[in-house]
Amino acid sequence: MQTKRYDLEERTFLFAKDIRDFLKKLKKDIINLEDIKQLLRSSGSIGANYIEANEAFSKKDFIHRIKISRKEAKETIFWLNLLDCKEDCLKERKEQLVKEATELMMIFGSIIRKTEL
């Protein structure tokens, strides 16, 4: 179980970095700017809350933090879908990031179901 925890910590970290790399390439207009700020926060919060979950003092606290990670993954998908990407290469990258956020959301959902048993 220890190995899976660290793999997911690494995966959420890399996802947040990928989001940041993607955002650097976007046009910074008045509309995108606010969405970019929100996306920046939610994408980093996924991994930060997962790390907090791994340091939880109780099962209840663990589940709560995992639920926050899942919620932040859902929010990240929302903000990604709102972003205006004109270039095809950015659209393709955005789709990949939405796919990864969706997979993370499903992983956290699975952790919640297994832990609540």
N, C-alpha and C positions, 0 to 999 in steps of 0.2 A: 504494500500500500504506500510506503514511503516514496518509492520511485514514481508512482503515478502522481503524487502530490507535487513533486518537483517538476515533472514533465508539464503539468498544467500551469504551474507558476511560470515556467519558461515560455510556454505557449501564449499565455495571456500577456506576458511582457513583450514578446516579439510582435504580437498583434497590435499592442499600443504603439510600438515603434513603427510598424508598417503604416498605421493610420497617420502618424506624424510625417512620415516620408511622403505619403500620398497628399496630405494637406499642403505641403510645401510647393507642390506642383499646380495647385488650383489657383484660379483667378480670384483675387481678393477684392470683390466688389461689395457694395453695401449689403446686399442680400446674403451672399455666401459668408461674409465675415461673422455674423451672429451664429449661423449654423456651424461654422468651423469651430468656434469657441465651445459650443455645446458638445460637438463631437469629440473634441479634444478631451474635455472633462469626462464624458461618459466612457470613452474607450480606455482611459487610464484607470478609471474606477473599477472596472471589471477585475483586473489583476490585483489591485490594492485591496479590495474586499475579499478576494480569494486568499490572499496572504493573511489577512486578519482572521479569516475562518480557520486557517490552519493553526492559528495561535489561540483559538477560542478556549474559554475556561469550562464551557459546558456544551452539551449536545444542542441545547436550545440556541445558544449563541452561535454555534457553528452553522446550524440550519438558517438562522437569520441572516448571517453574512453571505451564505451561498445564495439565498434568495435575492439579496441585494446585487450580487454579481450577475445573476440571471436577469434581473430588472435592468441593470446597466447595459447588458448585451442587447436587450430588446430596444432600449433607448438609442444605442449606437446604430442599430439598423434603421431606426426612424430618421436620425440625423443624416446618415449616409444617403438614404433615399431622397431626402430633400435637397441635397447638394446639386448644383447646376454644373454638369460636366459636358463641355462641348466636344472635346476631342475624343475620338474613338478609343485611344489607348487608355485614357482616364476612365471612360465608361466601363471598359473591360476590367480595369483594376478595381473600380468601385464594386462591381459585381462579385469579384473574388473576395473583397473585404466583407461584403454582406453575407456571402456564403460562410466565411470563417466565423463571423459574429453569430450566425444562425447555429452553426455547429457548437460553439461555446455555450449558447443558450440551451441547447438540447443536452449537452453534457451536464450543465448545472442542474437542469430539471431532473436528470437521471440520478444525480447525487442526492438531490432532495428526496426523491421517491425512495431510494434505497436506505437513506438515513432515517427517514420517518417511520420505517417499518418497526 
